[in-house]
Structures are given as C-alpha cells and as structure tokens.
C-alpha cells in the first residue's frame, strides 16, 4: 500500500515483508481493523462505520423491508445529504494528506473516499473491482496483467491511467526498498490502461487478485519525485529524496485545488468537528446515488456520540446497537459474517501452558455461547459462538473443508465441559489440590498472567474468562494495561502467559500465515531465506531453521501431530508440520486440490495443538434510517444498472457502501 502509516503492528517497522508475505496477509491484515489496532484502538470500536472487514459472508434476515429495491428515480429525493460519525479527535485543517508520507495524519479509510484502489476484497476474499476492470494471471502464474477502467478521472478532469499506477509503484519501491531493482517483482507499462506485474514466483489467483490494495496517486503531481529517485546515484541520495517526499505537505485544500483525488466525494469544508464532502459528478458511479453531500462528524467522546445518535443526528452506522434498538427512527438493515475470530493466544513459554492437556482443558472450560451473551448484554453486539478452534472462521471453513472432515476433528463443544477438562488433565498426570490443579512435577497452576488489550469488548472477554479459569483451578491475574503498555508487552517483553488477540482471514493462506500472530504465529524470522526456483514453479523447499521454537510465544516450529484426524493422543502414525513450506505453497499454488489438502492439514494441526483458542466469530450489523434511505443488504441487489455485477459489494465495509454509490435517498 502507498500509505504505510496505516499498516498493522504486525507488519510495520524496519523488517521488510516480501511480496509473498504481503499477499499472505492481504486478505486478512491489510484491512483497517489492524490499522486501528496498531494505533491502540479497539477493532470493535474503531468506527461507527466498521473498518475491519475480512471473512466469509452470509445473507441474513434483517429488520428492514425492501428498502434496497425501491426505485430511487421518478420523484424528488427525501434528502440529498447524509451524516455519519467517525470516533476520532482530528484537526482536518492541519492535516497532511500526502499519500506517500509515512506519518500522514489523515484518518484511515478517508483515503478510499478521496482516491481509488485497483481492487478491494469483500468478506469472502473476492475482488471488488474499482479502478481495475480485470486482473488475470498468465505465464504459469508469474505474470499478472492488470487492465484499468477508462471511466475514472482525477478531480481536474484528466483521466486516471496506468501511468498513475506505475508511478505509484515505482515511488513506493524507492521509498521502501531503495529502488525497483531491489524488489522481487517488475512492473511494465504496456499501454494507457494496461500494466504487467512480473513476479519472482507464481501466485495463487485468489490471493493475487485482491492483493493490489492501495490508493493510486496522480502521476503529473508526483512525477518530479520519481525523476529525482531515478537520478539519485547512491543510497544516501535516494534516502534524501525519500525524506523530502515524506516531509512534503498536502492539505485538504490542496487535494481539491490540485485535483489530486479521484474518488466520489470531495472534501469542501472542514473544521475540528466535521468535514463536509460534495459528490464529484464525473465519477463513474455518481449517478448511482441521488445524494449530493455527506457530513463526516468527528466525535471521539462515546457518550456524546450516544446522545447524538439518540437525537437523530447520525443516519447510518454500526455498533451502539443497544441505543439503536431504543430509537424508533433506526432499523438494522444488514448483518453478515466478517471472518474475524477473537482468540486466546497461548505463550508456550509457561511450563503448564506448553502442555497440550492444559490448553485443551481451557478449551473445554470456555462456554462460547455464554460468552457471546455476555458481550451482547454489555455491548449490544451479537456474535456467533466459535466451535473447535479451527484457526479460521466457520464461514471460511465452509468454503474449504468437507463436512466429513469437520465432523472428524476434536469437538471442544460450545458449552463449558468441566468434566472433559478434568479428564484430560488427569490423563496427563495432573491432580487437584484443594482449589488448584497441580502438575505431574508438583507445581501448581498459579499466577498465570492473562493480558488483554485495553479494548472494551476484549476487556469484557477477560473479565468473563479470568474468574472462570480461577474457579476451575487455574489461578490467574487479568492485566489490562494502557495502550502503550500493552504494545510493549505484546511486541517486546512477551511477559504474559495468555493474551486476548484475534485472527481475520478470507483465505487459508492468511488464516495460517507465518508472519503474524493473527495466523499461526510470527515464525518467518526463524528460517533461512531460500532463493525462489529459477523457472516459474511453486517453491516447495523447506528452509533450514535457526532454532526449534519461535521467540514469540515459544511455539515449536516442526512439531509432530497425528496423521489420523481426530486422534487425541501421540500414538499411531505421526506427521510433521512444515509451516513455511505449506503456507508458501498455499500462497503460490494454482492447484485447488493441493490447497484443500494443505488447508485440512493446517486446520487439523491447529485443532489438535491449540496454539490459540478461538472465542467467537465476528459479524457486522448495520443500521440506518430505512424510512429515508435505500441501504444495501447482503445477498440482495440494488436497483442500478450494474446491480447484479456488484452485489458482492454488499458484504464489505459500510464506508464502501457510501463511497461506492450503494446508498441513496428514498423518493417522494
């Protein structure tokens, strides 16, 4: 992505990610929820309009009627504007919206109002086509042909072309790697609307198509910096140009005056509490909506937001469902799965937690149905219980796993099963001494450090589970530090035994990525880098290991697990986990049977080993003034000419509903 200030904490910093690693994260971590986490925000409270959208989708029954199919033409619209809330404190008049500034201070997702991306993934990981008309793989998967639409223009009326995308990629390569020759892929400008991306190795089509996320910058404006990069004769000279570009300020006034945007909404008025946007009438989707203005209210205070919602100020959004249910003007119009699974990350550095029996006991103790009811009562959010800790959501599993396989893995149940928890501990040599479990070496399970980020719903999870573990006999202390304190512990000291975390994935390669604790874990820095094959072939090599376990969470890197799916013990035929090889193949192979086979192996390993324990599966519930507006509903079509082709866009972020023309006012 161009704006690296919005990357997650798992991918930011000095360590560079390869193209393969970026693609492995693309459908899971390149969404705004992780950006919210990197800034210490709660991914469940990062925006009234959600910014974390990954996972499978399901159409659902909603409280709205046929509002999305009512013809918006043939009469005067009830209104021509709409108001939404962004829960931040931000000063738009002072903002630097330079897309190449690594410390840009404009709000995440604003970039997709002002600019466009080639594509964006929906909640099944399918591409939503924006600037790109088509992205196809050729040459055995090592060449990607990108064809752009010829309908988009910059706000000064000039066309958005392949040259803009090429310049964006070249500048990014200089900024991040020191030049395009230092990267493992090549960009070729073929004509005004076609580019070819030549890769070092083959790519999986499902991942590659949605991997081109990131805004496209205007060539005419940034051409001089690209020329300076190309003329730079040393690393220091390149760094100097990069610093100059990084410090260059572009204000919201500049953005409009210079015609640097190409999105549907242009910022026209802004103050510390609100940014007013007017519709760019030459946008190819401008006639999809009869709205002319949207007001972006900047309101960080949650209580004030609740009061504003109750007074009718906000026209649509998500979260705050308790207040929505009490407001006669607001109705839920859509609900669907987003593929997120909040989970308990386990630090194997703890002697007890390194034993599979203890982790299984915790899995049996957790009551998933009770937990989602607690969250609903405290936050108004209604989630789906997660069963069997598969490493990915059930909706993603529906796409990749046969029913007979899912019926064969270990069933940890949706409700608490203390009897089974007791049994697995006793089978492993644990005994109960009063109120505490004692291991086979005589040490009690006590003083477990249970860390949670200071995000409201995650705090609720901790306050629910911590006493449940105490009651069962696992003495623990819940720790809720400040945001900075959490990141220091989670990223630096690892001074915890368990931590509330999450995974987001729309593809198995991202569900089991080895570059993030959002997947299997942060494993890749413990393996030697292998050169890719000389020809366009899937890299099936298994690298040598620098150590047997990971530095973070102390997970074994090549553990054995039963060949028989569903086996509880260590007996019988065993197989070895090859995380680097398998996830590399998942991100490169174009053989769907091979992908399914590896997905089954990784799901079974996760279910058997329990490196993490899933809590529930996230859904998004959107509400709005359905008497005033036509809103998109998951699984239902709009009433515009491209309705059938864009129905997949109804299972994505609510901000996209607005900026891509899916919301219109009812008519009278």
C-alpha positions in Angstrom: 0.0 0.0 0.0 1.1 3.5 -0.6 0.4 4.8 2.9 2.4 2.7 5.2 1.3 4.7 8.2 -1.8 2.6 8.2 -0.2 -0.9 8.3 -0.8 -3.1 11.3 1.7 -3.5 14.1 2.4 -7.0 12.9 3.8 -5.7 9.6 5.2 -2.3 10.4 8.7 -1.4 11.5 12.1 -1.9 10.0 11.6 -5.6 8.9 10.6 -5.7 5.3 8.0 -8.1 4.1 8.3 -10.0 0.8 5.7 -9.9 -1.9 4.6 -13.4 -0.7 4.3 -12.3 2.9 2.3 -9.3 1.9 -0.1 -11.4 -0.2 -0.4 -13.8 2.7 -1.6 -11.0 4.8 -3.6 -9.2 2.1 -7.0 -10.7 2.7 -6.6 -10.7 6.4 -4.4 -8.0 7.8 -4.4 -5.3 5.2 -7.7 -4.1 6.3 -8.4 -1.2 8.6 -9.1 -3.1 11.7 -5.5 -4.0 12.2 -4.6 -0.4 11.4 -6.9 0.5 14.3 -5.1 -1.9 16.5 -1.7 -0.5 15.6 -2.8 2.8 16.9 -4.1 1.3 20.1 -7.8 1.4 19.1 -10.3 -1.3 19.6 -11.1 -3.1 16.3 -14.6 -3.5 17.7 -14.9 0.3 18.4 -12.7 1.8 15.7 -15.5 3.5 13.9 -19.2 3.8 13.7 -18.6 2.6 10.2 -16.6 -0.6 10.6 -13.0 -0.7 9.2 -12.1 -4.3 9.7 -13.8 -6.5 7.1 -12.4 -9.9 6.3 -14.1 -13.3 6.1 -16.9 -15.1 4.6 -20.4 -13.7 4.2 -23.9 -14.9 4.7 -27.1 -13.2 3.8 -29.4 -12.8 6.8 -32.9 -11.9 7.7 -33.0 -8.3 8.7 -35.4 -5.9 10.2 -35.6 -3.8 7.0 -38.2 -4.2 4.3 -37.4 -4.0 0.6 -35.7 -0.7 1.0 -32.8 -1.6 -1.3 -35.1 -2.3 -4.2 -37.3 0.8 -4.1 -36.8 2.8 -7.2 -34.8 6.0 -6.3 -35.9 7.7 -9.5 -39.2 9.1 -10.6 -39.6 11.6 -7.8 -37.8 14.1 -5.6 -35.4 12.6 -3.0 -36.4 13.0 0.6 -32.9 14.4 1.3 -29.7 15.0 -0.7 -27.3 14.6 2.2 -26.3 12.0 4.8 -24.4 12.2 8.1 -22.0 9.6 9.7 -19.7 9.6 12.7 -16.0 9.0 12.9 -15.0 8.4 16.5 -11.7 10.4 16.4 -10.2 13.7 17.5 -8.6 15.1 14.4 -7.9 18.5 13.0 -8.7 18.4 9.3 -7.5 21.9 8.6 -4.0 20.9 9.8 -3.9 17.5 8.1 -1.2 16.3 5.8 -2.8 14.0 3.2 0.3 13.3 1.2 -0.3 9.6 0.4 3.5 8.9 0.4 4.2 10.4 3.8 4.9 7.6 6.2 3.5 9.7 9.1 0.4 11.0 7.4 -2.2 12.2 9.9 -5.4 11.8 7.9 -7.8 9.2 9.1 -7.7 5.6 7.8 -10.3 5.0 5.2 -10.5 8.6 4.2 -8.0 7.6 1.5 -10.6 5.5 -0.1 -13.1 8.4 -0.2 -10.6 10.7 -1.9 -8.7 8.1 -4.0 -9.4 4.8 -5.6 -7.7 1.4 -5.3 -7.4 -1.2 -8.1 -9.5 -3.7 -6.2 -10.6 -4.3 -2.6 -11.6 -7.7 -1.1 -15.1 -8.3 0.1 -15.8 -10.6 3.1 -15.3 -13.7 1.1 -12.0 -12.5 -0.2 -13.5 -11.9 -3.7 -12.3 -8.9 -5.6 -14.4 -5.8 -5.7 -13.5 -4.1 -9.0 -12.7 -0.4 -8.6 -10.1 1.1 -10.9 -9.3 -2.3 -12.4 -11.6 -3.9 -14.9 -9.7 -7.2 -14.9 -6.7 -8.8 -13.2 -5.6 -12.1 -14.7 -2.6 -14.4 -14.3 -0.5 -15.6 -17.2 2.8 -17.4 -17.7 2.1 -20.1 -15.2 1.1 -17.6 -12.6 4.2 -15.5 -12.7 2.8 -12.6 -14.7 -0.2 -10.6 -13.8 -2.0 -8.5 -16.4 -3.9 -5.6 -14.9 -6.4 -3.8 -17.1 -7.8 -0.5 -15.8 -11.2 1.1 -16.5 -11.1 4.1 -18.8 -14.0 5.8 -16.9 -12.2 7.3 -13.9 -10.8 10.8 -13.9 -8.9 12.9 -11.5 -10.8 15.9 -9.9 -9.1 18.2 -12.5 -10.8 16.1 -15.3 -7.7 14.3 -16.5 -8.0 10.5 -16.9 -6.7 8.0 -14.3 -4.3 5.8 -16.3 -1.8 3.0 -16.0 0.9 5.6 -15.8 -0.5 6.8 -12.5 -0.4 3.2 -11.1 3.1 2.7 -12.5 4.4 5.9 -10.9 2.8 4.9 -7.6 4.5 1.5 -7.6 7.9 3.0 -8.6 7.9 5.7 -5.9 6.8 3.1 -3.3 9.7 0.8 -4.4 12.2 3.5 -3.9 10.8 4.5 -0.5 10.5 1.0 0.9 13.3 -0.9 -0.8 15.7 1.6 -2.3 14.5 1.1 -5.8 12.6 -1.3 -8.0 15.7 -3.4 -8.8 15.8 -4.3 -5.1 12.3 -5.8 -5.2 11.4 -9.3 -6.3 8.9 -8.2 -9.0 8.8 -5.9 -12.0 6.2 -3.5 -13.3 5.8 -3.0 -17.1 3.7 -0.2 -18.5 2.1 -1.7 -21.7 -0.4 1.0 -22.7 -2.5 3.8 -21.3 -4.7 1.3 -19.4 -2.7 -1.9 -19.1 0.2 -2.9 -16.8 2.0 -6.2 -16.4 3.3 -7.2 -13.0 6.1 -9.8 -13.4 6.6 -11.8 -10.3 9.6 -13.8 -9.0 7.4 -16.8 -8.4 3.9 -18.0 -9.2 0.9 -16.6 -7.3 -2.3 -18.1 -6.2 -5.1 -16.3 -8.2 -7.5 -15.9 -5.2 -4.8 -14.0 -3.2 -3.2 -12.1 -6.1 -6.4 -10.6 -7.4 -7.2 -9.0 -4.1 -3.6 -8.2 -3.3 -3.5 -4.9 -5.2 -4.9 -2.9 -2.3 -3.7 0.7 -2.0 -4.6 4.0 -3.5 -3.3 5.2 -6.8 -1.5 8.6 -6.8 -1.5 11.2 -9.6 1.5 10.9 -11.9 1.5 14.5 -13.0 1.9 15.8 -9.4 4.5 13.2 -8.2 6.5 12.8 -11.4 9.2 15.1 -10.3 10.0 13.0 -7.2 10.1 9.9 -9.3 12.6 11.6 -11.6 14.7 12.6 -8.6 14.7 9.0 -7.3 15.8 7.8 -10.8 18.6 10.3 -10.9 19.8 9.6 -7.4 23.3 8.0 -7.6 23.6 6.4 -4.1 21.6 5.1 -1.2 22.1 8.3 0.7 20.8 10.3 -2.3 17.7 8.0 -2.5 17.1 8.5 1.2 17.4 12.2 0.8 14.7 12.2 -1.9 12.5 9.9 0.2 12.8 12.3 3.2 11.9 15.3 1.1 8.8 13.5 -0.3 7.9 12.3 3.2 8.0 15.9 4.6 6.0 17.3 1.7 2.7 18.5 3.0 -0.6 18.3 1.0 -3.6 19.9 2.8 -7.2 19.1 2.2 -7.4 22.4 0.3 -4.5 21.3 -1.9 -6.1 17.9 -2.5 -9.2 19.6 -4.1 -7.5 22.6 -5.7 -4.8 20.4 -7.4 -7.3 17.8 -8.4 -5.3 15.1 -6.7 -8.3 12.9 -5.8 -10.4 10.6 -8.0 -13.0 9.3 -5.5 -16.7 10.1 -5.5 -16.5 12.5 -2.5 -14.5 15.7 -2.4 -13.8 17.5 0.9 -15.1 21.0 0.7 -15.5 22.4 4.2 -13.8 21.2 7.4 -13.4 22.2 11.0 -12.3 20.3 14.1 -15.7 18.6 14.5 -16.9 18.0 10.9 -15.7 17.5 7.3 -18.3 18.2 4.6 -17.9 16.3 1.3 -19.6 17.1 -2.0 -20.2 14.5 -4.7 -17.7 14.5 -7.7 -20.3 14.4 -10.5 -17.8 12.9 -13.1 -17.2 9.8 -11.0 -18.4 6.7 -13.0 -20.8 5.8 -10.2 -22.1 9.3 -9.4 -25.5 8.6 -10.9 -25.9 5.5 -8.7 -26.9 7.8 -5.8 -29.1 10.9 -5.6 -27.1 12.1 -2.6 -25.0 15.3 -3.1 -23.4 15.8 0.3 -22.2 13.8 3.2 -21.1 15.1 6.6 -18.4 13.3 8.4 -18.8 14.1 12.1 -15.6 13.8 14.1 -16.7 12.8 17.6 -14.4 10.8 19.9 -16.4 11.0 23.0 -18.6 7.9 23.2 -21.3 9.4 25.5 -21.7 12.4 23.2 -22.0 10.0 20.3 -24.7 8.1 22.0 -26.6 11.4 22.7 -26.1 12.5 19.1 -27.4 9.1 17.9 -30.4 9.3 20.2 -31.2 12.8 18.9 -31.2 11.6 15.3 -28.0 13.1 14.1 -26.5 10.0 12.5 -28.1 8.4 9.5 -26.4 5.1 9.5 -23.6 3.1 11.0 -22.8 0.0 13.1 -22.2 -0.7 16.8 -24.2 1.1 19.6 -26.9 -1.5 18.9 -28.4 -1.1 22.4 -29.2 2.6 21.6 -30.3 1.7 18.1 -32.9 -0.7 19.5 -34.3 2.2 21.6 -34.6 4.6 18.6 -37.7 4.3 16.5 -36.0 6.1 13.6 -33.3 3.5 13.2 -33.5 -0.1 11.9 -31.0 -2.9 11.3 -30.7 -3.3 7.5 -28.0 -6.0 7.1 -25.9 -8.5 9.1 -23.2 -10.9 7.9 -20.1 -12.7 9.0 -16.7 -11.0 8.6 -14.4 -13.9 9.2 -12.9 -12.5 12.4 -12.2 -14.9 15.3 -11.1 -13.2 18.6 -9.0 -15.8 20.4 -6.8 -16.6 23.3 -3.1 -16.6 22.2 -1.1 -19.0 24.3 2.5 -18.4 25.4 4.2 -21.9 25.4 7.0 -20.4 27.5 4.8 -21.2 30.5 5.6 -24.7 31.6 1.9 -25.7 32.2 0.6 -24.0 29.1 3.2 -25.7 26.9 1.4 -28.9 27.7 -1.4 -29.7 25.3 -3.6 -31.1 28.0 -3.7 -27.8 29.8 -4.6 -25.9 26.6 -7.3 -28.5 25.9 -8.7 -28.1 29.4 -9.0 -24.3 28.9 -10.8 -25.0 25.6 -13.2 -27.3 27.4 -13.8 -24.8 30.2 -14.8 -21.9 27.9 -18.5 -21.5 27.3 -18.7 -19.9 23.9 -22.5 -19.4 24.0 -22.4 -17.8 27.4 -19.6 -15.5 26.3 -21.4 -14.1 23.3 -24.5 -13.5 25.5 -22.2 -11.6 28.0 -20.9 -9.5 25.1 -24.4 -8.8 23.8 -25.6 -7.7 27.2 -22.6 -5.4 27.8 -22.0 -4.0 24.3 -25.1 -4.8 22.2 -23.0 -6.7 19.7 -24.4 -10.1 18.7 -21.7 -12.6 17.6 -21.7 -16.3 16.7 -20.0 -18.8 19.0 -16.8 -20.4 17.6 -16.5 -24.1 17.7 -13.5 -26.4 17.8 -10.7 -23.8 17.3 -10.0 -24.5 13.6 -7.7 -21.5 13.1 -10.3 -19.8 10.9 -14.0 -18.9 10.9 -16.7 -21.4 10.2 -17.8 -19.4 7.1 -14.3 -19.7 5.7 -14.2 -23.4 6.6 -17.5 -23.8 4.7 -15.6 -22.9 1.6 -12.6 -25.1 2.1 -13.5 -28.1 4.3 -15.8 -31.0 3.6 -18.4 -31.8 6.2 -16.9 -35.2 6.9 -13.6 -33.6 7.8 -15.2 -31.1 10.2 -17.1 -33.9 11.8 -13.9 -35.8 12.5 -11.8 -33.1 14.3 -11.8 -32.8 18.1 -15.0 -31.3 19.3 -14.4 -28.9 22.3 -18.1 -28.0 22.5 -20.0 -24.7 22.5 -20.8 -25.0 26.2 -18.4 -25.5 29.2 -17.5 -29.1 29.8 -15.5 -29.2 33.1 -15.8 -33.0 33.2 -13.8 -33.3 30.0 -11.4 -30.7 31.1 -10.8 -32.6 34.3 -10.3 -35.9 32.4 -7.7 -34.6 30.0 -5.7 -33.1 32.9 -5.9 -36.3 35.0 -4.8 -38.3 31.9 -1.7 -36.0 31.7 -0.8 -36.6 35.4 -2.4 -33.5 37.0 -4.2 -33.7 40.3 -6.4 -31.4 42.2 -5.0 -30.0 45.5 -7.8 -28.1 47.1 -8.9 -25.5 44.6 -5.8 -25.7 42.4 -4.6 -28.1 39.8 -1.0 -29.4 40.3 1.2 -30.8 37.6 3.0 -34.1 37.5 6.1 -32.4 38.8 4.3 -31.0 41.8 4.0 -27.4 40.6 0.6 -25.8 40.9 -1.0 -23.9 38.0 -0.9 -20.5 39.5 0.0 -16.9 38.8 -0.9 -17.1 35.1 -0.5 -13.6 33.6 -3.6 -13.0 31.5 -3.1 -10.0 29.3 -5.7 -8.2 27.3 -5.5 -5.1 25.1 -7.5 -2.1 26.6 -10.3 -2.5 24.1 -13.8 -2.6 25.6 -15.0 -5.9 24.2 -11.7 -7.6 24.9 -11.7 -6.3 28.4 -15.2 -7.9 28.8 -13.8 -11.2 27.5 -11.0 -11.1 30.1 -13.4 -10.2 32.9 -15.6 -13.1 31.9 -12.9 -15.8 31.4 -10.4 -14.9 34.2 -12.8 -15.9 37.1 -13.9 -19.0 35.1 -10.4 -20.2 35.0 -9.9 -19.4 38.7 -13.0 -21.3 39.6 -11.8 -24.3 37.6 -8.4 -24.3 39.4 -6.1 -22.3 37.1 -5.1 -19.3 39.2 -4.5 -16.3 37.0 -4.3 -12.5 37.1 -6.1 -10.3 34.5 -3.8 -7.5 33.3 -5.4 -4.5 31.4 -2.5 -2.1 30.7 -2.6 1.2 28.9 -2.4 1.1 25.1 1.4 1.7 25.1 1.9 -0.7 28.0 0.0 -3.4 26.1 2.0 -3.0 22.9 5.3 -3.0 24.8 4.3 -6.3 26.5 2.8 -7.9 23.4 5.5 -6.9 21.0 8.6 -6.6 23.1 8.8 -8.3 26.5 6.3 -11.2 26.0 5.8 -11.0 29.7 2.4 -12.8 29.7 1.1 -16.3 29.6 -2.2 -15.7 27.7 -3.4 -12.8 25.7 -6.7 -11.8 24.0 -6.0 -11.4 20.3 -7.7 -12.1 17.0 -7.4 -13.6 13.5 -9.0 -12.2 10.4 -8.9 -14.2 7.2 -10.7 -14.7 3.9 -8.2 -17.2 2.6 -6.4 -20.2 4.2 -3.0 -18.7 3.4 -3.8 -15.7 5.6 -5.5 -17.8 8.3 -2.3 -19.7 8.7 0.3 -17.1 7.8 3.7 -17.5 9.5 4.4 -13.7 9.6 1.8 -12.7 12.2 0.3 -13.9 15.5 -3.0 -13.3 13.6 -2.2 -16.7 11.9 -0.1 -19.5 13.2 2.4 -17.0 14.7 5.4 -14.9 13.9 7.6 -17.7 12.6 9.3 -16.5 9.4 12.2 -14.7 11.1 13.5 -18.1 12.4 14.0 -19.6 8.9 16.7 -19.0 6.4 15.6 -17.2 3.2 15.6 -19.5 0.2 16.1 -18.3 -3.3 13.0 -19.0 -5.5 13.2 -21.6 -8.3 14.7 -20.2 -11.5 11.7 -21.1 -13.5 8.1 -20.2 -12.7 7.4 -23.0 -10.3 5.9 -23.2 -6.8 8.6 -23.0 -4.2 8.2 -26.2 -2.2 11.5 -26.1 -0.4 11.6 -26.3 3.4 14.1 -23.9 4.8 16.6 -24.7 7.5 15.7 -23.5 11.0 17.7 -21.2 13.1 16.0 -22.5 16.2 13.4 -25.1 17.1 10.9 -22.7 18.6 9.7 -19.2 18.0 11.0 -16.3 20.0 7.5 -15.0 20.4 5.1 -17.5 22.2 7.8 -20.3 22.1 5.8 -22.4 19.6 7.5 -25.4 18.2 8.4 -24.9 14.5 8.4 -28.6 13.4 6.1 -30.4 15.8 4.6 -33.8 15.0 0.9 -34.4 15.1 -1.3 -37.5 14.3 -2.0 -38.5 10.8 -5.4 -39.7 11.8 -7.8 -36.7 12.0 -9.5 -36.5 15.4 -6.9 -38.6 17.3 -6.4 -37.2 20.8 -3.0 -38.7 21.8 0.5 -39.0 20.5 0.3 -42.7 19.4 -0.1 -44.1 16.0 1.2 -42.7 12.8 2.5 -39.1 13.1 3.3 -36.4 10.5 5.4 -33.3 10.8 4.2 -29.7 10.4 6.1 -27.8 7.8 4.7 -24.3 8.3 6.9 -22.3 6.0 6.6 -24.8 3.1 2.9 -25.3 3.4 1.9 -21.6 3.8 4.3 -20.8 0.9 2.6 -23.3 -1.3 -0.8 -22.0 -0.3 0.1 -18.6 -1.4 1.6 -19.8 -4.8 -0.2 -22.9 -6.0 -3.0 -22.8 -8.6 -4.0 -26.4 -7.8 -7.2 -26.2 -5.8 -6.9 -29.9 -4.7 -3.5 -29.2 -3.2 -4.8 -26.1 -1.4 -7.6 -28.1 0.1 -5.3 -30.8 1.2 -2.9 -28.3 2.9 -5.8 -26.4 4.5 -7.1 -29.7 6.0 -3.6 -30.4 7.4 -3.3 -26.9 9.0 -6.8 -26.9 10.4 -6.3 -30.4 11.9 -2.9 -29.3 13.4 -4.5 -26.2 14.9 -7.4 -28.2 16.3 -5.0 -30.8 17.8 -2.3 -28.5 19.0 -4.3 -25.4 20.1 -1.7 -22.8 19.7 -4.6 -20.4 20.1 -8.2 -20.9 21.3 -11.0 -19.2 19.4 -13.8 -17.4 21.3 -16.5 -16.3 18.8 -17.0 -15.4 15.2 -17.5 -11.7 14.4 -20.4 -10.4 12.4 -21.2 -6.9 11.3 -24.6 -5.4 11.9 -25.5 -2.2 10.1 -28.3 0.1 11.0 -29.8 3.3 9.5 -32.8 5.4 8.8 -34.5 2.9 6.5 -37.6 5.3 6.1 -35.3 7.9 4.5 -32.5 5.9 2.7 -32.1 2.8 0.5 -29.3 0.7 2.0 -27.5 -2.3 0.6 -28.4 -5.7 2.1 -26.1 -8.7 2.0 -27.3 -11.1 -0.8 -29.8 -8.6 -2.3 -29.3 -6.5 -5.4 -29.6 -2.7 -5.8 -31.7 -1.0 -8.5 -28.9 0.5 -10.6 -27.7 -0.9 -14.0 -24.7 -2.8 -12.5 -26.7 -4.3 -9.6 -26.0 -8.0 -10.4 -22.3 -7.4 -11.0 -21.8 -5.5 -7.8 -24.0 -7.4 -5.3 -20.8 -8.8 -3.8 -20.0 -5.2 -2.6 -22.9 -5.5 -0.1 -20.7 -7.7 2.1 -18.0 -5.2 2.8 -17.5 -2.1 5.0 -20.2 0.4 5.4 -17.9 3.2 4.3 -17.7 1.4 1.0 -21.5 1.4 0.8 -21.3 5.2 0.8 -18.2 5.9 -1.3 -19.2 3.4 -4.0 -22.7 4.7 -4.5 -24.7 2.0 -2.8 -26.8 4.4 -0.6 -29.4 6.7 -2.0 -32.3 8.6 -0.6 -35.9 7.4 -1.0 -38.1 9.5 -3.2 -41.5 11.0 -2.8 
